[in-house]
Amino acid sequence: MHSLSTVVAAVAVFAARASAHGIATAMVHWPDGTFYHGYDPSYQYQNPPPVVIGWGIPNDLTNTFISPSGYATPDIVCHLGATPAGIAAPVNAGDVLEIQWNKWPASHKGPVLDYLANCNGPCEKADKTKLEFFKISEAGLLDAASNHWAADDLLANNLSWSVRLPSDIAPGNYVLRHEMIALHAAGNANGAQNYPFCFNLVINGNGTAAPTGIPAESFYKSNDPGILFDLFTKFTTYVIPGPPLYSSALTAAQTKPGAIKATASGVASYIAPAKAARRGVAAAPTPAGGHKRAAAARAEAAVVETPAPAALAASHATAAPAVGGQAAAPEPTTLVTAVLKVKRSA
Ligand SMILES: [Cu+2]
C-alpha cells in the first residue's frame, strides 16, 4: 500500500484528491497534437460535471487502485465503479495517442499495458462487462541490470505514455483501456496495484480487422507470474500479464510530450449509415473538436450532406490553440450539445 496517501487522505479531502498513486487524466492525439481532457474525480463537485472522453470514476475519492482480489469484478474494467464517457476522441487507425497522468510515484515500478474493445454501438452506452478487449501494447521490465521499467519511462517523459493504434482494425467506436500495474507490494498475495483508465475513441480508417478480445475480468489471476512478483529479489526477466499482444500491434516511441496544438472536448459516437438507415434516422458523422457556433453549423451541414465515414476524417479537430502549451480549460458544452442535438432530432 501507499502509506503516504493514507496519511494525506486522513488530513484533508483536498489533499487526498491531489495525492499519491495517479490517474490518467488526459489524452493527446498525434499527429494533430490535440489535447482531450479525461476524467478527474474532482469533477463530481461540479454540477453538471464536464463531459469528457475519459470514463467517470466519481467513487474514486482516495485515488485508489484495483487489487488482485478485484480482478474478477467489473472494477477491473475501467477502474472503481467506472461509468462510460459521454463523448469520444475522433482518431485514425495507426495514430499515436499520448496518455497523460497527473502523477506517479517513482516507487511504483511495473508494466504499462493498453487494450482496445469495440463497443459495437455507441460507447456512451457500453456495458463494460460485455466489452471484449484485445491488447495493443505492452511494456514491462525494460532493463533488468538497472531495474528500469516501463513505469520509469513514463516518469521520464513527463508522466506520459504513447500508444499506437493498430492500422488494420475496422473503423468504429472503441474503448481504449490504458493501465499501469504497480509492483512495489506485489511480492505479497493481493499486493499488486492495478490502475486502469478508459477513454472513448471513434476510430476512422480503412481497416477490416476485428481482433478477438476477452472481458477484462478474465485478464489476470492473482498468482500470475507478472502479478505475484517480488520486486525486491534478484530477477532477470518479467512476464507481462494479460492476454497475448494482438498480432498486428504497432509500437510507439516513448518520448517527452510535444507541444499541444489544439484542445477539443470530443464528439458523439459514430453511427454507421447502414444501421441508421434501417432505423430511419439520418446518420450522424462526428464533427470534432471545434467549439464555435460555426463549427456546429458545419457539423449539422455534414450530417445532412455527407453521412459517410469520410466525414469523420474531414472533421478532425479544429479547436482553439492551447494557451502557453498547457492544457486549456475544458470546453465541454457547446459543440457536444450541438452534436447530441443533431443525433436526437435527426
Ligand atoms: Cu501508491
Residues whose N, C-alpha, C, O or C-beta is under 5 A from the ligand:
A	BS01	CU	H2 A20 H21
